[in-house]
């Protein structure tokens, strides 16, 4: 299917992105597997609770710099400006996460501390990967993701085998990410760029005026799948939180395919849109939607075998939850489409539209979560996940259609073709 839609360098970049993200997701999944098998479902729930805080904060402090840098084909800011901002954000992220852990979650504060370390290193590495991404050298950062993931898995297995405390065993994560970050800087020097943190501070201030809002949009976007986890922990138990997170981890493995397609297409979408080649823009978007929807639907093949598959992956607690699994898989289809559509929004540079959309969706997630989860437990969390992701895809699609219709009207082309994705303008 991929070869049918992608050719030449696009296919090559896609494959590197795919296998890099696949390895990265696998390394995260190994942590959950080790926790469930060696310590139990409740301990996996503790780790998932920490990640429910860490991942949205990681998204916020990223300020969507990677997407903005890759889309900035004119070089308005430049790499050094973004690198300085990203390093400062990594420090702020570390302080914020550790503070939350030691102030509100003392029993699992070590997880917050080690999570803050390895995700801070990842923030810096991601900025370096963004430069290779912008230059369409996906093979470089793809290989680094694979290296980091293999090192992480090896260290995880070693530490979990030798250390009795599962929280202390997680030190393997920051060690792997630190080694990878140091190598990333060495690769960056190979580009023979003038790397310096002495930049025009007016550019830094200019970006921060909008960067905070784009980061807030991403924070809200990452909060949506984590809201059911937080409510499960509050009204149900760490055990149910562990079950929900375990099932959800499978779609994370699928999502890496989505990320590979999205990461590969962003510079091309931005190029097509900036050149007013809306026909090519829509054509690329359609291809992505077809691939992603098909992949999402394939997940349902696992449902009849779930009582064999999931206990093998985790433990015997993961059985007889077919309804929950179907709800999560259905929600993931719309979640994947949301990734594709949000990528188009980034390419169109209408990031200001994300904040009100995601704010309304987070509010919806809280309302549904508090109404359904205390009463229906895991299935209530599943219905919340499905409904919110369906609304996400619908709202992002509406924004894209309205923006393209406006652009075509402004440029004197007929907007009628936008509705059914048969745009021919610009080709």
C-alpha angles and dihedrals in degrees: 000000000000093000090052093059104029128053139181117342092001091061092045092050091046093054093050091048091047098050092041092053091041091057091046092052091046091055090053091047091052089060091056092045093051092047094050096044100040102032111013145258094286091056089050086052090055091054091046090051091055091048090050086066100033100051097053090046090048088053092049096050090047087069086202086276093150094056092043093049093048091047092047095090091161092058097234094164108015132215098281093058091052093044092055091049092047094052091050090048091051090057092048090047091053093051093046096049096045090047092054091048097050095039101045109013106037096156090061098026090121090064090053091048096050091041089053090053099050096040090049089055088048092054090059094043090050091059090054090048088052090063092053089044091054090051088050091242094135092154090071099056091033090060091046091053089052092049093048092048095050091048090048093050093049092049092045093053092046096047096043089051095050105032121068095201110076090203094057091043088065089074084093089077100060091042092056094044093047092054090048093049092053091052090047090058090050090052090048090058088058089068087067092228125158097249115192139145090212098098139147103285090203088068090050091052091045092054094044090056088069101017093072090057094046089049090050089052090053091046090056091045092054092044093062099074090038097053092078088052093053092047092046089054092049101044105023124021146283086255094062089041088055092050093049092047092048093054091043090053091069093063088050086064089052092045091064088069087054092049091051092054093043096047091048095050101044098086090045093049091048090049093050093047095047089050090050089241093145094161091061090042093055093041091056091046092051092052091052092048092052093050094045096046091050091050092049093052092050089066090074089071087077096058097084090050097042095108088060101034104048098043086052092051097042121358143296092284088076100078139100096026100118096139092051091048092051091049091051093047092048091048091048092059090060091040090057091047087050089057090052094047094044088053088057090050089054091049090049089051094229093131091143088073093061097069099062091041096052093040090057091046093051089051089051091049092052093048094048092042095053091044099046111025101059089050104034102025116198095005089051088054089050093052090048091051093049097046096047094049092048090054091046094057092044095051095045091049090051091052092051093048093049092048093049091046090053092048093051092048090051092050094045098251126130112265095201094091092060095071096064096032094250096126115157101171114124097017 
